[in-house]
Amino acid sequence: MPSATVLYSEKSYADDSVERRIYGPDVRVIFPATASNSLADLSDEDCAAAEGLMILRFKVFAEDLKRFPRLRAICRMGVGYDNLDRVAAADRQIMILNVPDYGTTEVADHAMALALSLRRGLLMHHETQRASPPAAWRYIDDPLLRRSSVQTFGIVGMGRIATAVALRAKAFGFRVVFYDPHLPNGVELGLGVQRAATLEELLHQTDTLSVHTPLTRETRGLLGLKELSLLPKGAVVVNTARGPIVDIDAAATLLKSGHLAGVGLDVVPVEPPVEPVPELIRAYRAREDWTLGRLIITPHSAFYTPQAWDDIRSKSAETMRAALLGPRAQNVIPPESD
């Protein structure tokens, strides 16, 4: 007889072969029979049986947890866990787990691709050469284009993905500086990069900024108009973390004024965007002149490759199995880390 039951809230894969291989006979796996749009679509019977709950896109509020009387662990099938009510889970002594290592290289590559595409003018030349009539057959002299070795590449947050970004930026010749108040002294020495004591110190010297902090109460709205204005004129901002960390309206204001030379976003505050969309997204879709070649928006796709998608599946199952059956729970997010 299975000794634990795991409920998948979303139908993300065609079959359960990988999960059954990882969980083995000790875990009963419940997949929804059809695609679901929220936790409300799950049956009361399945919710009542679940000791482990797997979440990909859905949000879990305190009210939702009342449907899960036996729940012991929730695994967010991804890195971020801002869609889970950790306070309510802690009150019920429910573990919150995540999968921090499934798409590290993909997101790091994506962040660098955004930064380099902007800083090398790839999108700017692309837009002008396909215009009607096309631009002259020559380079564009614009503050957006700068040699890597004369730039400071600033990073907010220095976790796994940011570390991978720092190493890539170093390889391209950038001077790399980061700000992360939660890391112990000496991390910078191991990476061979520099460290800023404050966010303001980082921003003042940063030419290309890449955001890699989780979304918490502390980081929501961390980079607003005041903070982004501290960047030198002609700076580039890249965000592959979470949309609400960067004030998208402030980014629009500074890009339109020319203070920012470029912006690359894989995340926006509301996903998918809903009407009325923010000015930055509206102007991007309308192909307004001040966005052409200076603004790149991708649909929260930085994490994705087929290999990363498979990793989410297997690593989340391994994480949940360890939490329910031991020998030791992994990737546990403590409530006080917010």
Secondary structure as GFF3:
##gff-version 3
##sequence-region A 1 338
A	DSSP	beta_strand	4	8	.	.	.	ID=ss1
A	DSSP	alpha_helix	17	23	.	.	.	ID=ss2
A	DSSP	three_ten_helix	24	26	.	.	.	ID=ss3
A	DSSP	beta_strand	27	30	.	.	.	ID=ss4
A	DSSP	three_ten_helix	39	41	.	.	.	ID=ss5
A	DSSP	alpha_helix	44	49	.	.	.	ID=ss6
A	DSSP	beta_strand	52	55	.	.	.	ID=ss7
A	DSSP	alpha_helix	62	65	.	.	.	ID=ss8
A	DSSP	beta_strand	73	76	.	.	.	ID=ss9
A	DSSP	alpha_helix	86	91	.	.	.	ID=ss10
A	DSSP	beta_strand	95	97	.	.	.	ID=ss11
A	DSSP	alpha_helix	104	119	.	.	.	ID=ss12
A	DSSP	alpha_helix	122	129	.	.	.	ID=ss13
A	DSSP	three_ten_helix	148	150	.	.	.	ID=ss14
A	DSSP	beta_strand	152	156	.	.	.	ID=ss15
A	DSSP	alpha_helix	160	171	.	.	.	ID=ss16
A	DSSP	beta_strand	175	179	.	.	.	ID=ss17
A	DSSP	alpha_helix	187	191	.	.	.	ID=ss18
A	DSSP	beta_strand	194	195	.	.	.	ID=ss19
A	DSSP	alpha_helix	199	205	.	.	.	ID=ss20
A	DSSP	beta_strand	208	211	.	.	.	ID=ss21
A	DSSP	alpha_helix	225	228	.	.	.	ID=ss22
A	DSSP	beta_strand	235	239	.	.	.	ID=ss23
A	DSSP	three_ten_helix	243	245	.	.	.	ID=ss24
A	DSSP	alpha_helix	248	257	.	.	.	ID=ss25
A	DSSP	beta_strand	260	265	.	.	.	ID=ss26
A	DSSP	alpha_helix	279	285	.	.	.	ID=ss27
A	DSSP	three_ten_helix	289	291	.	.	.	ID=ss28
A	DSSP	beta_strand	295	297	.	.	.	ID=ss29
A	DSSP	alpha_helix	306	325	.	.	.	ID=ss30
A	DSSP	three_ten_helix	335	337	.	.	.	ID=ss31
###
